[in-house]
Structure formats: structure tokens, C-alpha cells
């Protein structure tokens, strides 16, 4: 038994439909990749803007803190003799008037011995403190030391800020170190303006990579949470995309002035895709509808092309069986209509030729019949003459 050949009416639309489906799926994948890259780039740019705003606000606050400690130095410590009664009272007044953001002040000589300090601060030598040694070794800069808890019941922290100074003692200028304990509230307030969720948050590190601020600080202190992005952030120059915990994270870092602090912003890219999933759905639905439309138009146009061909083929079969009255429908697209018209012209000519042949055959048979009759008559006449 011979294998039945598949009709082109089935094969061609099937091939075209599969091709269109492949193209649509490829477009969906490409568009998804493009949208993913676009959303990531947009997130990088948005996060970078937010990072710059936060960094600028913190730097503005640092400038304000620097102005405060410099004012205390130049307007009091460098102006009044340590032995003057006004010296102590002026520093006390400064502390009281600025108690909203200053927790305490202290002045040490270059050997770490306390010369003056706020009543609630310790008078112990400071030679082993990092803020003391750093200020002593870097006389041109203001040093921002580690964060310190000062009121456990109120959970109040301060920045230990120090700088090299020169004070007057008995009319002589001597080197020393000024310490200012500045509440962290103002810097915390800036960072708390960021959304700070499980999937998008920021934190601040000091020059020793210790936390100055983190939205999950209580959980970190209780070992319920571990920040895994610190090393990654410190090793990236601008931003980095890193995968951990089964998803990709965007990590951006920026250093704050000369303090050595680093602000880090962390965002989950999975959350970004989730927030924009509706855009993916819209694109996929549009592409799917385009694919369905193209398949429908492909089948419709192919049938519009093949139906006249098959009608012409059926007419030719009828004509071949001897039905010379069969006529092709003169419709279809372009050349198909012309082909049907030419077939009808050919059929008409062929029919005329067949009619002429049949007429010629009839005439020939008539002539042959007359000739035969004439011969018979002639023979009959000759036979009669012989009898006579």
C-alpha cells in the first residue's frame, strides 16, 4: 500500500504556524530579557540617585557637626586660658544649650590626662582610646570614632568625635585632644527616611566596618539576622549584582567624605520583577494575540490562495473525464484569476476543435456512405445489362 502524501493545504499552514509560534516565543524571551535588563538598569539608576541624596544629606550633617566642634575650639578653647573661671563656665553653657544633640565634652592633654570634662563623663586617661590616638596622629582632620551606647534604658547612642587642638594653660599654648560626644539621632533620622524593608534597605558602616546604623540592628544584636553584603559592598567601586539566598541582590556603596564611613544600599531584584510583573503580562498577552492573529491570517490567506487552485484542479479533472462543458470559476488573487481565465479560453478552443473534428468525421462518413451506395448501384446496373 502506497503511503498517502500529506496535502499542501495541511503541510504549509502547519509549517507556517509552527514558524510563527517559534518567532513569537523567541520574541517573548527577547522582550523578557530586554525588560529585565531595563528594569535592572532603572533600579540601578534610581538606587544610585537615592544613594547620592542620602550621602549628600549625611555629608551636610557632618559639615554641621564639624562646624560645631570647630566653633567650640576656636571660640572657647583657643580663646580662653584653661585657668580662667570663664573657661569652665563657657564650656558648660555650650553643653547645656546644645544638650539636644551634644551628650558631653572633654579636653585632654597630649598625654591623655583629662583637663576638663562634662560632669557625667569619666576622667580616666584616654591614651588607649582609638578616637584619642587617631586625633593625635592626624592633627589636620576631625576623627569620627566608633558608635557608643550612653543610655541603655533609652537606647541612646553617640558618635565619639575628636580633633587635635591647642589650648592655653597659664598663658602658654599646649597641644591637646578635644572630644565631643554627638547623638546619632540626626544621622539615624536621615537613614530612616529610606524605605528599609526586608527586600530594600540601607545601612551605615564606620571606618572599621562596624555598624553605625542598620534597620535590623536589634535582630543583628540578638544573632537573629546576619548581614551578608558587607564584604561585597566594600569590594565594589560603584555597584554590584550578587546572588545569594536564591535571588539576585543589587548592592551599592558610597564613602562619606573623609570620615571613612560607607553608606550601603541593598535591593532585591526579585522584588523588582515581582513589582513589574504586570508589564511582563501585558507584553506576553500582546505578543500572544499577535501570534494568534498571524496564524489566523496565514490560514485565511493560504486558503484564499489554494481554494481557487483546487477548484481549478477539480474543473480540470472533470474536463479530463470528458465533461467539456466544465468551466473554471474566474476568481482568486492576481495570477490565479488569470490562470482560470486562460484555462476557460483553452477549454473553449479545445471544445471548438473537438466539434470541428466531430463534424469532419460526420461529413467523411456521409461521403463514404454515398460512395458506397454509388458503387453498389453501379454494380447492380452492370449485372442487369449482362442478363439482357
Secondary structure, 3 states (H helix, E strand, C coil): CCCCCCCHHHHHHHHHHHHHHHHHHHHHHHHHHHHHHHHHHHHHHHHHHHHHHHHHHHHHHHHHHHHHHHHHHHHHHCCCECCCHHHHHHHHHHHHHCCCCEEEEEEEECCCCEEEECCCCCCCCCCCCHHHHHHHHCCCCEEEEEEEEEECCCCEEEEEEEEEEEEEECCEEEEEEEEEEEECHHHHHHHHCCCCCCCEEEEEECCCCCEEEECCHHHHHCCCCCCCCHHHHHCCCCEEEEEECCEEEEEEEEEECCCCEEEEEEEEHHHHHHHCHHHHHHHHHHHHHHHHHHHHHHHHHHHHHHHHHHHHHHHHHHHHCCCCCCCCCCCCCCHHHHHHHHHHHHHHHHHHHHHHHHHHHHHHHHHHHHHHHHHHHHHHHHHHHHHC
